[in-house]
Amino acid sequence: MDTSKGDLVGKTGLTIRDIFNISSSRLFAIYALDVENNEIIAIKTTPEVEKYFMEPSIKWDENIEEVVQAFIAPQYRIALEAFFSRNSVRVKFNTMGQHQEMVVERSDGKWNNINLIPLKVEKGECKAALCTFVDITAVKKRSAEMEARMAAVKPTFQGMNRLFLLFAKETFEQVVKFDIDSGETSLLKFEGGEVSEVSLPRWTDFFDKQFENIHEDDRESVRSIITVQNIKKMIPGDKISCIYRAKKPREDYEWYRTTLYLLEEEPTTVIVLSFKVGDELKNTFDYMKTLIK
């Protein structure tokens, strides 16, 4: 392991670069997006894409369409070009702590989860962003297997409970649902092989209480994303998501991602899913903030 560049971190014998490489090992590709200077800088990329990065960076506007056309399955190209539009990135992030993600199929049959996170925001405009690609091909395969299992299960409430229980217990720290119109809110619990609901305060009061547990440096950015106005503007199938630090009583702060989904089947019902963010994403985000000021 090369530790010749940079200061060592404590007595670990590792540099910041070493730690970054380890923490980002599960990320398929990493790009810094310089909005102001029209550049995409490859921090980590795949061999087949390297030919586009003969120099340290490529011109964003001039090259992004060619890259998308070369590596993304046809049905996702138009959406991804809009997702990666430089002007879109400029205006879609007006505060730090926001993020946007998209799942696409590549032309080689692999699946990627693409995440965009702002690195620098000034006067309500994004000046620089981080783009990461995570290979989720194996996850998509397991999801397809789960769908096949669900199709084989008689669609009774108890059968759906068991399947939801298996998934939710392993994935989410907390699952909440609420009705936008009535205000009724409940915590979904998974005990004894069944899903049950525990009543909570109205959803507006519930979020106010949750904000108290968020780190003070992240609280305002989360409040600007999860607002009554933003939630009431959602259309069925929409989602709102943010990353932040929070803690439970007598515990240290940890990083979480919370996503709100407005159900297509029940257009006044929102499901709120919260889970801990993996170290590889958090560490990469922290590291990239030191590269682009």
Backbone bond lengths (Angstrom), bond angles and torsions (degrees), N, CA, C in turn:
res aa  C-N    CA-C-N  psi(-1)  N-CA   C-N-CA  omega(-1)  CA-C   N-CA-C  phi
1 M - - - 1.463 - - 1.520 109.48 -
2 D 1.327 116.63 131.24 1.452 121.56 -176.54 1.519 110.20 -82.76
3 T 1.325 116.55 115.89 1.460 120.73 175.56 1.520 110.29 -119.23
4 S 1.318 116.15 24.73 1.454 120.33 -174.86 1.523 112.59 -78.12
5 K 1.323 118.20 -19.52 1.451 120.89 -177.16 1.523 110.33 -110.37
6 G 1.330 115.23 131.45 1.458 119.27 175.09 1.512 112.63 89.59
7 D 1.327 114.61 162.37 1.458 120.58 179.05 1.516 110.34 -74.84
8 L 1.342 114.28 147.69 1.457 118.80 176.57 1.526 109.60 -73.61
9 V 1.322 115.94 148.84 1.464 122.34 178.91 1.519 107.84 -92.26
10 G 1.329 115.80 109.44 1.461 119.70 -178.77 1.516 111.23 55.41
11 K 1.332 115.59 -135.89 1.459 121.61 178.33 1.524 111.75 -108.29
12 T 1.329 115.64 24.07 1.465 119.83 -177.49 1.522 112.87 -74.65
13 G 1.338 117.00 -21.31 1.459 119.84 -173.36 1.515 112.43 79.32
14 L 1.334 117.69 8.89 1.459 123.00 -177.77 1.520 110.59 -115.57
15 T 1.331 115.82 146.91 1.451 120.79 172.69 1.524 109.17 -91.57
16 I 1.332 115.35 169.89 1.459 119.99 175.30 1.517 110.09 -58.83
17 R 1.338 117.15 -38.99 1.459 120.97 179.30 1.528 110.93 -62.59
18 D 1.352 117.32 -40.95 1.466 120.02 177.65 1.529 110.62 -59.85
19 I 1.327 115.23 -47.28 1.460 119.93 -177.79 1.528 110.60 -64.12
20 F 1.334 115.81 -40.22 1.466 119.97 176.62 1.527 110.77 -60.14
21 N 1.332 117.23 -45.26 1.465 120.59 -178.65 1.527 111.36 -61.67
22 I 1.334 116.25 -40.88 1.462 120.40 179.83 1.532 110.08 -67.96
23 S 1.341 116.01 -46.60 1.466 119.62 -175.68 1.525 111.92 -66.83
24 S 1.334 117.14 -26.24 1.464 120.29 -177.76 1.519 112.78 -99.04
25 S 1.335 117.51 10.11 1.460 120.42 -174.09 1.530 112.46 -62.06
26 R 1.329 117.67 -26.73 1.465 120.63 -178.76 1.522 111.98 -88.43
27 L 1.329 116.92 -3.63 1.453 120.06 178.61 1.523 109.38 -88.22
28 F 1.312 116.38 128.64 1.454 123.37 -175.90 1.527 111.03 -66.74
29 A 1.328 116.93 -42.77 1.459 122.46 -179.81 1.520 108.99 -157.07
30 I 1.353 116.43 151.70 1.462 122.26 -178.74 1.524 108.07 -137.64
31 Y 1.332 116.25 130.58 1.459 120.79 179.24 1.524 109.79 -133.34
32 A 1.330 115.81 138.46 1.457 121.32 170.67 1.526 107.31 -95.24
33 L 1.328 116.77 129.45 1.459 122.41 -177.47 1.528 108.83 -107.32
34 D 1.324 116.10 109.92 1.465 121.79 -179.94 1.525 108.05 -94.44
35 V 1.326 115.89 97.76 1.458 121.08 -175.13 1.520 111.46 -63.67
36 E 1.327 116.35 -45.75 1.458 120.66 -174.63 1.519 112.57 -64.02
37 N 1.328 117.24 -39.02 1.464 121.19 -174.29 1.525 113.58 -101.35
38 N 1.352 117.16 10.11 1.460 121.24 174.96 1.532 111.76 57.13
39 E 1.349 117.12 43.65 1.456 120.45 -177.44 1.525 111.65 -127.98
40 I 1.326 115.55 144.75 1.457 122.70 168.78 1.518 106.69 -115.82
41 I 1.335 116.10 119.49 1.463 121.72 -176.48 1.519 108.70 -106.15
42 A 1.316 117.12 123.44 1.468 121.20 179.83 1.526 109.59 -81.95
43 I 1.329 116.83 115.56 1.460 121.86 173.62 1.531 109.30 -89.37
44 K 1.314 115.01 -39.86 1.457 122.07 176.00 1.517 106.37 -149.85
45 T 1.333 117.10 131.93 1.455 119.04 -177.90 1.518 110.47 -144.87
46 T 1.311 116.36 171.49 1.460 121.34 -178.59 1.528 109.54 -91.60
47 P 1.333 118.08 153.75 1.476 120.79 -175.52 1.515 113.53 -54.79
48 E 1.324 118.01 -40.10 1.461 119.17 -175.83 1.526 112.51 -70.58
49 V 1.346 117.73 -21.30 1.464 120.45 179.69 1.531 111.14 -90.99
50 E 1.328 118.21 -15.40 1.463 121.93 -174.38 1.520 113.01 -58.51
51 K 1.345 117.41 -28.36 1.460 119.40 -178.17 1.529 112.06 -62.36
52 Y 1.337 117.18 -22.78 1.461 120.12 177.75 1.526 111.62 -80.48
53 F 1.334 116.85 -12.61 1.455 121.27 -176.24 1.528 110.35 -117.50
54 M 1.333 116.79 53.23 1.458 120.32 175.57 1.517 110.05 -64.85
55 E 1.323 116.34 -31.29 1.457 122.58 172.23 1.529 107.11 -98.83
56 P 1.349 117.67 169.15 1.482 119.65 179.90 1.523 113.66 -58.05
57 S 1.347 116.91 -23.89 1.463 118.87 -178.47 1.521 109.23 -146.17
58 I 1.345 115.69 167.33 1.462 121.67 173.60 1.512 108.50 -123.90
59 K 1.349 115.61 159.08 1.456 120.35 176.29 1.527 108.80 -74.95
60 W 1.301 115.65 124.92 1.466 122.89 -173.01 1.530 111.48 -61.60
61 D 1.333 116.48 -62.11 1.461 120.27 -174.59 1.519 112.53 -60.36
62 E 1.333 116.25 -37.33 1.454 120.93 -173.71 1.531 113.30 -77.64
63 N 1.343 118.81 -25.55 1.461 121.03 -169.86 1.524 116.15 -116.03
64 I 1.340 118.03 -17.02 1.453 119.01 -170.56 1.529 112.22 -63.77
65 E 1.319 118.18 -37.46 1.462 120.26 -179.29 1.526 110.88 -63.64
66 E 1.336 117.20 -41.80 1.463 120.99 -179.49 1.529 111.26 -63.61
67 V 1.335 116.84 -41.00 1.465 120.80 179.97 1.527 110.39 -65.84
68 V 1.327 116.78 -45.32 1.470 120.76 179.41 1.524 110.29 -61.27
69 Q 1.329 116.98 -45.76 1.464 120.91 -179.31 1.524 111.36 -61.13
70 A 1.336 117.07 -33.87 1.460 120.93 -175.14 1.523 113.11 -76.98
71 F 1.331 118.31 -31.56 1.461 119.26 -168.09 1.523 115.90 -122.28
72 I 1.330 118.55 -4.56 1.462 120.74 -175.53 1.530 109.96 -112.68
73 A 1.328 116.47 139.90 1.460 121.67 178.78 1.539 109.69 -59.03
74 P 1.347 117.46 143.56 1.472 121.36 -171.86 1.525 114.79 -51.85
75 Q 1.326 118.47 -39.62 1.461 120.64 -173.93 1.531 113.09 -69.77
76 Y 1.340 117.64 -11.93 1.466 120.85 -178.69 1.523 112.84 -108.72
77 R 1.321 118.71 -4.09 1.464 120.57 -170.70 1.522 113.47 -66.60
78 I 1.318 117.32 -47.21 1.465 119.71 -177.36 1.526 110.65 -61.90
79 A 1.339 116.31 -45.02 1.470 120.16 -179.54 1.521 110.86 -63.59
80 L 1.340 116.95 -39.26 1.466 119.49 -177.07 1.524 111.36 -73.02
81 E 1.327 117.71 -35.06 1.456 119.55 176.18 1.524 110.49 -62.39
82 A 1.332 116.79 -39.16 1.471 120.06 176.17 1.522 110.60 -67.29
83 F 1.327 116.70 -39.85 1.465 123.39 178.71 1.528 110.34 -59.21
84 F 1.347 116.58 -39.26 1.462 122.65 -175.56 1.526 113.13 -96.77
85 S 1.317 118.53 5.79 1.452 119.71 177.65 1.526 109.95 -58.07
86 R 1.332 116.74 133.04 1.471 119.96 -177.34 1.523 110.45 -61.73
87 N 1.336 117.42 -41.83 1.459 119.81 179.47 1.521 111.07 -66.52
88 S 1.349 116.77 -35.36 1.458 120.03 177.87 1.519 110.71 -63.58
89 V 1.338 117.19 -45.17 1.466 120.65 178.47 1.523 110.04 -62.37
90 R 1.324 116.41 -37.93 1.468 120.73 -178.69 1.523 111.72 -58.63
91 V 1.357 116.72 -42.24 1.467 119.38 -171.96 1.522 113.84 -99.30
92 K 1.343 118.42 -17.85 1.465 118.64 -173.92 1.527 112.76 -75.25
93 F 1.340 117.56 -22.41 1.463 120.49 179.13 1.524 108.54 -112.77
94 N 1.329 117.07 110.61 1.461 119.79 178.03 1.519 112.66 -109.46
95 T 1.348 117.13 -4.45 1.460 121.56 173.98 1.524 108.31 -144.06
96 M 1.337 115.52 156.43 1.458 120.06 174.08 1.531 108.88 -70.86
97 G 1.329 116.79 156.15 1.460 121.01 179.25 1.503 113.00 95.46
98 Q 1.349 118.24 -13.58 1.459 120.60 175.94 1.526 109.75 -77.75
99 H 1.307 115.97 165.31 1.458 119.38 171.45 1.517 108.69 -161.15
100 Q 1.320 115.86 160.98 1.458 121.59 176.63 1.521 107.50 -139.22
101 E 1.319 116.56 144.42 1.451 119.36 -179.57 1.524 110.73 -139.26
102 M 1.326 114.32 159.12 1.457 121.18 -178.70 1.514 108.00 -151.73
103 V 1.313 116.64 140.71 1.468 122.23 176.41 1.519 108.02 -105.51
104 V 1.347 116.09 127.39 1.464 120.24 -178.60 1.527 109.82 -134.23
105 E 1.322 114.02 155.92 1.465 120.48 171.96 1.525 108.44 -98.09
106 R 1.335 115.53 136.02 1.457 120.76 177.50 1.528 109.86 -86.69
107 S 1.330 115.45 164.79 1.456 119.85 -179.68 1.524 112.32 -67.26
108 D 1.356 117.38 -18.05 1.467 120.30 177.54 1.525 112.57 -90.67
109 G 1.353 117.26 7.08 1.460 121.26 177.18 1.510 114.86 91.03
110 K 1.337 118.54 -8.34 1.459 121.20 177.36 1.533 109.70 -79.28
111 W 1.334 114.76 158.41 1.463 120.87 178.99 1.518 109.48 -114.71
112 N 1.333 116.50 137.60 1.466 121.68 178.69 1.519 110.80 -124.85
113 N 1.325 115.66 140.26 1.455 122.13 166.55 1.528 106.53 -97.03
114 I 1.324 116.79 119.84 1.459 121.95 -177.20 1.522 108.51 -105.15
115 N 1.328 116.53 127.10 1.468 121.99 179.97 1.517 109.97 -117.64
116 L 1.331 116.01 134.71 1.459 122.32 172.57 1.523 108.78 -114.37
117 I 1.337 116.34 128.14 1.458 121.70 -179.73 1.526 108.12 -132.89
118 P 1.329 119.05 130.13 1.471 119.78 178.54 1.528 111.40 -68.56
119 L 1.327 115.64 139.09 1.459 121.59 175.45 1.525 111.92 -105.24
120 K 1.320 115.30 -25.90 1.466 120.05 -177.24 1.521 108.87 -150.63
121 V 1.334 116.39 121.30 1.466 121.88 178.84 1.516 108.05 -126.89
122 E 1.329 116.32 128.12 1.457 121.59 178.11 1.516 109.96 -132.93
123 K 1.322 116.56 130.38 1.461 122.77 177.52 1.527 112.31 51.94
124 G 1.338 115.64 40.54 1.452 120.53 175.63 1.505 115.44 77.98
125 E 1.340 118.00 10.74 1.459 121.64 177.65 1.521 110.25 -125.87
126 C 1.329 115.30 142.31 1.463 120.74 178.37 1.528 109.44 -79.98
127 K 1.327 116.00 125.28 1.464 121.20 178.72 1.517 112.18 -99.41
128 A 1.320 117.47 -26.10 1.464 121.65 179.21 1.521 108.44 -154.46
129 A 1.326 116.08 147.83 1.468 120.80 -178.29 1.522 110.19 -141.78
130 L 1.304 115.28 161.01 1.464 122.96 175.96 1.518 108.49 -110.64
131 C 1.321 116.42 131.70 1.462 121.59 177.75 1.521 109.06 -120.17
132 T 1.333 116.95 123.59 1.461 121.31 179.18 1.520 110.08 -121.52
133 F 1.323 114.60 144.11 1.463 121.88 175.97 1.523 108.17 -115.19
134 V 1.310 117.19 125.30 1.465 122.23 176.92 1.525 108.06 -114.76
135 D 1.327 116.58 128.41 1.461 121.03 178.49 1.527 108.83 -74.56
136 I 1.327 116.88 114.11 1.471 120.86 -178.95 1.529 110.67 -115.42
137 T 1.335 116.71 25.21 1.461 120.12 -178.61 1.530 110.97 -57.31
138 A 1.337 116.43 -44.85 1.466 120.31 -179.72 1.521 110.82 -64.80
139 V 1.343 116.72 -37.75 1.462 120.70 178.85 1.524 110.67 -64.83
140 K 1.340 116.02 -42.83 1.466 119.68 178.08 1.524 111.02 -61.64
141 K 1.327 116.30 -37.01 1.462 119.77 178.70 1.520 110.63 -64.37
142 R 1.362 115.30 -44.74 1.466 118.65 178.97 1.527 110.42 -64.78
143 S 1.345 116.41 -36.79 1.457 120.08 179.00 1.530 110.99 -63.43
144 A 1.347 115.67 -40.93 1.463 119.55 178.24 1.524 110.68 -64.06
145 E 1.345 115.22 -38.54 1.459 119.00 177.66 1.521 110.47 -65.25
146 M 1.340 116.54 -38.43 1.464 120.82 178.35 1.527 110.51 -64.62
147 E 1.350 116.24 -41.74 1.458 119.61 178.72 1.527 111.15 -62.88
148 A 1.336 115.50 -38.02 1.461 119.21 178.06 1.529 110.59 -64.87
149 R 1.333 115.60 -39.32 1.463 119.96 177.98 1.529 110.12 -65.15
150 M 1.338 115.92 -41.41 1.468 119.98 -179.39 1.523 110.65 -64.31
151 A 1.343 116.06 -39.33 1.456 119.40 179.34 1.523 111.32 -65.27
152 A 1.355 115.74 -28.49 1.456 119.61 -178.65 1.524 112.54 -83.17
153 V 1.348 115.50 -15.40 1.464 119.70 -179.20 1.524 109.29 -87.15
154 K 1.324 116.56 135.85 1.460 120.28 176.46 1.523 108.38 -59.84
155 P 1.334 118.66 125.96 1.464 120.72 -171.78 1.526 113.44 -73.05
156 T 1.299 116.41 64.43 1.465 121.13 173.73 1.519 108.70 -96.61
157 F 1.310 117.07 162.04 1.459 120.73 179.81 1.519 110.99 -60.62
158 Q 1.336 117.46 -42.24 1.462 119.87 -179.04 1.518 110.92 -65.45
159 G 1.336 116.95 -39.56 1.457 119.14 178.73 1.511 111.60 -62.72
160 M 1.336 117.53 -43.37 1.455 121.05 177.68 1.514 111.01 -65.15
161 N 1.327 117.14 -37.10 1.460 120.79 177.26 1.517 111.71 -56.14
162 R 1.329 116.20 -47.13 1.464 119.64 -176.76 1.528 111.46 -63.96
163 L 1.332 116.38 -41.35 1.460 119.03 179.99 1.525 110.84 -67.18
164 F 1.326 116.54 -43.42 1.451 120.13 178.90 1.525 110.91 -63.71
165 L 1.316 116.22 -37.92 1.455 121.49 179.02 1.525 110.89 -61.09
166 L 1.325 117.07 -47.14 1.468 120.96 -179.00 1.520 110.81 -58.47
167 F 1.331 117.12 -41.44 1.456 121.41 -177.64 1.528 111.59 -74.84
168 A 1.328 116.35 -50.63 1.461 120.71 -172.30 1.525 113.01 -67.87
169 K 1.332 117.54 -37.62 1.463 119.64 -178.14 1.518 111.72 -62.39
170 E 1.327 116.97 -33.10 1.456 120.89 -176.78 1.522 112.48 -86.81
171 T 1.337 118.01 -15.88 1.456 120.18 -168.13 1.519 114.24 -112.54
172 F 1.339 118.21 -43.45 1.450 120.12 -168.05 1.524 112.59 -111.75
173 E 1.334 114.64 142.34 1.456 121.37 173.64 1.531 110.63 -73.94
174 Q 1.331 115.82 -35.09 1.466 120.35 -175.91 1.522 109.27 -154.43
175 V 1.336 115.74 137.18 1.459 121.87 175.54 1.527 107.77 -126.21
176 V 1.326 115.41 120.96 1.466 121.75 -178.56 1.523 107.72 -125.44
177 K 1.327 116.74 147.10 1.461 119.40 172.20 1.517 108.60 -131.34
178 F 1.343 114.94 147.84 1.466 118.18 176.54 1.520 109.93 -148.07
179 D 1.329 114.55 157.70 1.450 122.50 177.40 1.522 108.04 -101.27
180 I 1.334 116.82 121.15 1.461 120.73 -175.83 1.524 111.34 -60.23
181 D 1.327 117.17 -40.81 1.464 120.81 -175.14 1.523 112.79 -76.21
182 S 1.337 116.51 -50.97 1.471 119.63 -175.12 1.527 112.60 -81.02
183 G 1.333 116.88 -24.14 1.459 120.51 -177.45 1.512 114.04 85.41
184 E 1.349 117.38 -6.76 1.463 120.49 -179.28 1.538 110.36 -62.67
185 T 1.341 115.38 132.24 1.470 121.55 -175.40 1.517 109.07 -134.53
186 S 1.320 116.97 141.53 1.465 120.02 179.18 1.520 110.32 -146.73
187 L 1.330 114.30 150.79 1.465 122.83 174.51 1.515 108.08 -94.60
188 L 1.331 117.40 127.69 1.454 120.87 177.42 1.525 108.88 -86.58
189 K 1.325 115.85 125.11 1.466 120.92 -178.90 1.525 109.33 -115.70
190 F 1.322 115.29 152.86 1.456 121.58 -175.68 1.521 108.50 -126.16
191 E 1.309 115.85 96.69 1.463 120.79 -176.96 1.526 109.18 -139.14
192 G 1.318 115.46 142.22 1.457 120.40 175.96 1.509 113.84 61.77
193 G 1.336 116.18 29.15 1.449 119.79 178.33 1.516 114.31 76.74
194 E 1.338 117.99 11.10 1.458 121.60 -178.42 1.528 110.31 -131.95
195 V 1.329 115.39 159.18 1.459 122.50 174.64 1.519 108.44 -99.76
196 S 1.322 116.83 129.32 1.459 120.64 176.96 1.525 108.76 -129.73
197 E 1.332 116.07 165.96 1.453 121.20 -178.76 1.520 110.21 -119.95
198 V 1.338 114.92 137.92 1.460 121.64 175.77 1.521 107.64 -117.37
199 S 1.318 117.02 123.72 1.464 120.90 -176.89 1.523 111.41 -64.29
200 L 1.324 115.61 141.68 1.467 123.50 178.18 1.531 108.69 -125.79
201 P 1.342 117.75 168.78 1.473 119.35 173.86 1.533 110.79 -59.44
202 R 1.329 116.41 164.68 1.465 120.20 177.11 1.518 110.40 -48.80
203 W 1.340 117.10 150.70 1.458 119.76 -170.79 1.523 113.14 -60.29
204 T 1.331 117.97 -33.16 1.464 119.26 177.60 1.524 110.93 -65.36
205 D 1.338 117.06 -41.74 1.468 121.24 177.84 1.532 110.92 -69.83
206 F 1.336 116.35 -35.73 1.466 120.79 178.99 1.526 110.66 -60.65
207 F 1.338 117.59 -46.39 1.465 120.08 -179.57 1.522 111.40 -66.55
208 D 1.339 117.41 -39.43 1.465 119.56 177.66 1.520 110.89 -57.14
209 K 1.341 116.23 -40.60 1.468 120.45 179.34 1.520 110.80 -68.75
210 Q 1.336 117.02 -40.34 1.459 120.25 -179.32 1.523 111.47 -65.05
211 F 1.322 117.53 -35.40 1.462 120.95 -179.71 1.531 111.74 -59.42
212 E 1.333 117.00 -28.72 1.465 120.41 -178.89 1.526 111.94 -64.32
213 N 1.346 117.87 -24.47 1.465 121.36 -178.29 1.523 112.95 -90.00
214 I 1.341 116.99 -4.31 1.467 120.84 -178.51 1.521 109.82 -84.54
215 H 1.313 116.19 142.74 1.464 122.12 179.25 1.527 109.40 -54.87
216 E 1.319 116.32 139.04 1.462 120.05 -174.42 1.532 112.66 -60.28
217 D 1.349 117.75 -27.29 1.465 120.28 179.23 1.527 112.45 -74.46
218 D 1.336 116.71 -18.33 1.464 120.85 -178.39 1.528 112.75 -107.70
219 R 1.329 116.48 -12.39 1.460 120.32 -169.04 1.520 113.01 -61.11
220 E 1.331 117.57 -46.09 1.458 119.85 -176.39 1.521 112.19 -67.19
221 S 1.349 116.74 -38.08 1.467 118.76 -179.96 1.532 110.56 -65.91
222 V 1.357 116.72 -37.72 1.462 119.81 177.38 1.533 110.13 -68.02
223 R 1.328 116.53 -41.18 1.466 119.92 178.46 1.528 111.81 -61.39
224 S 1.338 116.46 -30.17 1.467 119.32 -179.53 1.523 112.22 -76.94
225 I 1.343 116.58 -18.85 1.469 120.94 -179.55 1.522 110.94 -95.07
226 I 1.345 116.11 -51.69 1.465 120.67 -179.10 1.524 108.36 -90.77
227 T 1.317 115.65 83.98 1.463 121.94 -179.96 1.523 109.69 -119.32
228 V 1.321 115.60 157.35 1.463 120.56 176.67 1.523 109.69 -58.60
229 Q 1.329 116.64 -41.47 1.458 120.84 -179.00 1.531 111.33 -62.16
230 N 1.344 116.99 -46.77 1.463 120.17 -179.46 1.524 111.78 -64.19
231 I 1.330 116.21 -39.89 1.466 119.84 -178.91 1.524 110.65 -66.88
232 K 1.306 117.69 -41.60 1.464 120.36 -178.49 1.521 112.48 -72.56
233 K 1.342 117.77 -15.35 1.466 121.00 176.19 1.523 112.03 -87.75
234 M 1.358 117.81 -7.24 1.462 120.75 -178.83 1.529 110.59 -65.93
235 I 1.325 115.10 146.53 1.463 120.74 172.88 1.523 107.50 -112.30
236 P 1.340 118.96 156.98 1.464 120.79 -177.38 1.532 112.23 -50.54
237 G 1.336 115.47 129.61 1.456 121.66 -177.84 1.515 113.23 97.22
238 D 1.356 117.92 -13.98 1.465 121.54 178.95 1.522 111.19 -71.03
239 K 1.339 114.95 160.29 1.461 119.91 173.13 1.519 109.43 -143.30
240 I 1.313 114.95 153.35 1.460 123.87 174.46 1.526 106.50 -125.81
241 S 1.328 117.04 135.86 1.455 118.76 -175.16 1.521 110.72 -144.04
242 C 1.334 116.41 149.40 1.464 120.80 176.13 1.532 109.76 -154.30
243 I 1.328 114.95 158.03 1.466 123.34 179.04 1.518 108.02 -116.97
244 Y 1.330 117.49 137.45 1.463 120.71 -174.98 1.532 109.69 -161.76
245 R 1.338 114.68 169.27 1.458 121.14 173.87 1.527 109.80 -100.75
246 A 1.326 116.35 137.10 1.458 120.73 178.16 1.524 108.52 -150.63
247 K 1.315 115.88 167.35 1.460 119.21 178.47 1.510 110.52 -145.39
248 K 1.325 114.15 156.64 1.448 121.66 172.96 1.527 107.66 -96.53
249 P 1.347 117.99 164.82 1.469 119.81 179.35 1.526 111.80 -53.32
250 R 1.328 115.82 134.50 1.466 124.10 177.36 1.529 112.37 63.54
251 E 1.318 118.11 23.68 1.462 121.73 177.10 1.524 109.82 -127.99
252 D 1.337 116.75 158.32 1.454 121.59 177.82 1.522 110.15 -78.48
253 Y 1.327 115.48 164.93 1.455 120.34 176.85 1.518 110.71 -68.00
254 E 1.333 115.52 140.35 1.458 122.21 173.00 1.517 108.44 -134.75
255 W 1.340 116.17 160.01 1.465 121.13 -179.29 1.529 110.08 -86.02
256 Y 1.330 115.60 136.36 1.456 122.24 179.92 1.525 110.00 -131.90
257 R 1.323 114.90 155.15 1.458 121.23 166.96 1.522 107.18 -119.97
258 T 1.322 115.87 130.02 1.461 121.55 175.54 1.522 108.62 -117.49
259 T 1.330 115.93 131.39 1.458 121.69 179.67 1.520 109.58 -126.50
260 L 1.328 116.23 132.31 1.460 122.61 177.40 1.527 108.14 -106.46
261 Y 1.339 116.86 126.84 1.455 122.60 177.89 1.527 109.25 -115.60
262 L 1.333 116.94 130.85 1.458 121.17 170.94 1.526 107.20 -93.77
263 L 1.332 116.08 116.14 1.459 120.94 -173.13 1.530 111.81 -65.41
264 E 1.322 115.29 139.20 1.461 120.17 176.26 1.527 110.86 -72.53
265 E 1.353 115.67 -35.86 1.459 120.11 -177.42 1.528 111.92 -74.33
266 E 1.336 117.13 -31.24 1.462 122.21 -179.54 1.526 107.28 -129.56
267 P 1.323 119.00 87.54 1.468 122.70 -167.69 1.518 116.69 -68.78
268 T 1.338 119.07 3.17 1.467 119.67 170.81 1.523 111.21 -111.95
269 T 1.343 117.46 -0.23 1.460 121.34 -176.33 1.532 110.77 -100.69
270 V 1.324 115.62 126.54 1.463 122.12 177.77 1.526 109.01 -111.65
271 I 1.323 116.46 132.66 1.463 122.33 173.31 1.524 107.89 -103.66
272 V 1.330 116.38 130.42 1.465 122.53 -178.28 1.525 107.98 -111.95
273 L 1.316 116.93 115.67 1.460 122.86 -177.98 1.519 109.63 -112.41
274 S 1.330 117.06 126.98 1.460 121.66 179.61 1.526 109.58 -125.07
275 F 1.335 115.56 134.27 1.458 119.14 176.75 1.518 109.79 -148.87
276 K 1.325 115.88 160.30 1.455 121.31 -179.38 1.522 110.13 -73.89
277 V 1.346 115.22 137.22 1.459 121.08 179.33 1.517 108.86 -80.48
278 G 1.334 116.82 136.33 1.454 121.57 178.49 1.514 111.90 -64.68
279 D 1.322 116.26 149.53 1.462 121.44 -178.52 1.522 112.37 -60.26
280 E 1.350 117.59 -32.93 1.458 118.69 -175.99 1.519 111.55 -63.63
281 L 1.340 118.18 -37.90 1.458 120.56 179.27 1.517 110.65 -74.12
282 K 1.325 117.57 -45.11 1.464 120.87 -179.42 1.523 110.95 -61.97
283 N 1.329 117.80 -47.24 1.454 121.01 -178.40 1.519 111.48 -64.89
284 T 1.324 117.11 -38.00 1.457 120.14 178.25 1.521 110.22 -65.05
285 F 1.318 117.07 -42.90 1.461 121.84 178.25 1.531 109.89 -59.73
286 D 1.332 117.23 -47.76 1.460 121.04 179.98 1.525 111.10 -61.15
287 Y 1.332 116.59 -42.37 1.459 120.52 -177.33 1.524 111.24 -67.41
288 M 1.339 116.81 -42.92 1.451 120.27 -177.29 1.530 111.41 -65.73
289 K 1.330 117.41 -30.55 1.463 119.84 178.15 1.523 111.00 -63.55
290 T 1.352 117.29 -27.03 1.471 119.71 178.64 1.513 112.15 -79.92
291 L 1.337 118.40 -16.92 1.462 121.79 -177.63 1.529 112.55 -85.95
292 I 1.330 116.50 -35.11 1.466 120.43 -177.20 1.523 108.16 -118.61
293 K 1.267 117.43 112.84 1.456 122.44 -179.39 1.527 109.49 -104.64
